[in-house]
Amino acid sequence: MRISIGNDHAGPDYKKAIVHWLQIQGHEVINHGTDTDASVDYPDFGHPVALDVAEGRADFGIVICGSGNGINMTVNKHQAIRSALSWTKEIAALARQHNDANIISIPARFTAIPQAVEMVATFLETPFEGGRHQNRVQKIACS
């Protein structure tokens, strides 16, 4: 799979660990994140990830900021995006199973790096259940 990733200054170490894991798994990574802890604006790194996913350049996206909220709000402004703020692997699984999420948002200041990698693994490995959830997901986007 091709995965797009973006992060602000709270997430370089998280991104590095996640990208390492993704590459070991054989995934291609598109990196839009910063590599330093110098203060930056999360929308500058979230919008490119959302565009990659919405326009088909990436299968899924991963975004990381301090709380996970700001960058999650940013990517969810794009109509084709269903991003889920996740802080456990169970939330990540439900986001895929029930909501067909295509981006996972990780709160770097509230999760550990191994936990974040585990959430990404769960997110990517969990299929959308469809069925009763399909109609609900189709009602998410504004028209």
Number of C-alpha atoms within 10 A of each C-alpha: 13 18 22 27 28 28 33 28 20 24 25 20 16 23 26 14 14 23 21 14 16 19 11 10 11 10 14 15 18 18 18 18 24 20 16 13 12 9 10 14 13 24 18 17 24 30 19 20 29 33 18 19 22 20 11 11 15 21 16 24 30 25 33 32 26 19 18 25 16 17 28 28 16 18 28 18 14 16 13 17 21 23 28 27 22 24 21 16 18 12 16 26 24 20 24 25 17 18 21 23 23 22 31 26 31 32 24 25 14 12 16 13 18 12 15 25 21 16 24 25 18 19 26 19 11 15 16 17 14 15 9 9 14 14 10 12 15 11 9 13 13 7 5
